[in-house]
Amino acid sequence: MTSTGWVAAVDLGATSGRVMLGHLGPDQLSVEAVHRFPNDPVRIPDGLHWNILELYRNVLVGLRKAVRAQPGLAGVGIDSWAVDYGLVNADHLINNPFHYRDDRTARGVDLVHKIADHATLYATNGLQFQPFNSIYQLAVDHEAGVIDETTRMLMLPDLLGFWLTGEQVVERTNASTTGLLDITTGVWNGTLIDKLGLPRALFPPLTEPGSRIGSLRDEVAAEIGAPSELDVIAVGSHDTASAVVGVPMTEPRAAYISSGTWSLVGVELDRPVLTEDSREANFTNEGGVDGKVRYLRNVMGMWLLSESIRTWQQEGLSVELTKLLEEAAAVNTPVPVFDANHPSLLPPGDMPKRIASLCADVTAAPPDTPAVFARSILESLAEAYAIAIDDAARLSGQKINTVHIVGGGSQNTLLCQLTADRTGRRVLAGPVEATAIGNVLVQGRAAGLVQGELPDLRALVARTFAPSAYQPR
């Protein structure tokens, strides 16, 4: 009979991180945060970087708290955002990982597309064009001379896992976002790697979600007060791969929106869609848990709102998110709807100014207060969601009746209702911690604490985290 037990989930987002304790057993699933911390990038003369050492320090702090609360942990799993990586030589980190919003990636696009244009790339990697995809970043590093036969690339969850265990592997769902994984075979694309002049030794062995990476190094175990036999388990280390596991999809014909700094809008498939229509619609085929394909489009997400708030606060305005959303809900006049996926909105900086410029491009009067800006952002996001869902249905051939919203955006009742209105479909919102839940479930299944395929895991999520329903008006 399946026993009960605990695992620790390290869940790193682009603006914050958390270490969660997950409790699992027959018809049991719960998660609780033991440590939350900000994730603030750092700009230095050569560009925008992640503060990876501070992130690792907080991971250790969180794991120490988790072990103190539950000494008999059955495992540790790590997920984070995609595409970014660290370069290591033996035990040494040789570059501080760049942030995907750093503008160096434009140079990488030029370098790669001289060798293979996007149509050629799409046929083999299935990825939508994003200027920050790992393939473009690696091209810049190669040109700068920081890669040689002794260098290895580790995606950020794998880099942290290496520091915890000493093992160098790359988990497959995150590897699928690099642009260098063959979408049909699921292995590194040696032909493309050779054409780019990258050493094949740069790319470590691949591992699957649910596989054991290794046990803690002795010094790490001592630092966090854990037994050295505590294992780090590969999960869907791309946070969206974990989030999709945690979506309570118990009915067919459902789409998902993993809503956070980015919004990932799509459906789960058994096989990739590699048509020219799919490429032109900028849909991506990324690896999912249990060999599934996450067929989706990136939408800019709550970054638009958080970066606007940061700008207003820098200007001396007192703006608080909860009150701002209440004021946005009270706006009863039409607001401009702009292209939420416009590339000008990607970098950090004065977001309201750029949104006002996009409104002018469609001959609309720009918003004149933070509340109207916020309403305009949410209406524009909901419209982008609706377009992406209609496109996903058309391109995949799947009929979509229900839209699941998970992650931080599932708590935004106005966004959920606007999504129902603009998609014309029922929206089921929650759970907010879907990514951590998916991380916990994959670990728990590996440890024998839960059993079954993805539908069984999602049914457990639905029973323990009942979603809120929104009907189109």
Secondary structure, DSSP 8 states (H G I E B T S, - for coil): ----EEEEEEEE-SSEEEEEEEEEETTEEEEEEEEEEE---EEETTEEE--HHHHHHHHHHHHHHHHHH-TT---EEEEB-SS-EEEEETTEE-S--B-TTSTTHHHHHHHHHTTS-HHHHHHHH-----TTSHHHHHHHHHHHT---TTEEEEEHHHHHHHHHHS---EEHHHHTTSS-B-TTT-SB-HHHHHHTT--GGGS--EE-TT-EEEE--HHHHHHHT--TT-EEE----BHHHHHHHTS---SSSEEEEEESSSEEEEEEESS----HHHHHTT-EEEE-GGG-EEEEEEE-TTHHHHHHHHHHHHTT----HHHHHHHHHH--S------TT-GGGSSSS-HHHHHHHHHHHTT-----SHHHHHHHHHHHHHHHHHHHHHHHHHHH-----EEEEESGGGG-HHHHHHHHHHHTSEEEE--TTHHHHHHHHHHHHHTTSS-S-HHHHHHHHHHHS--EEE---
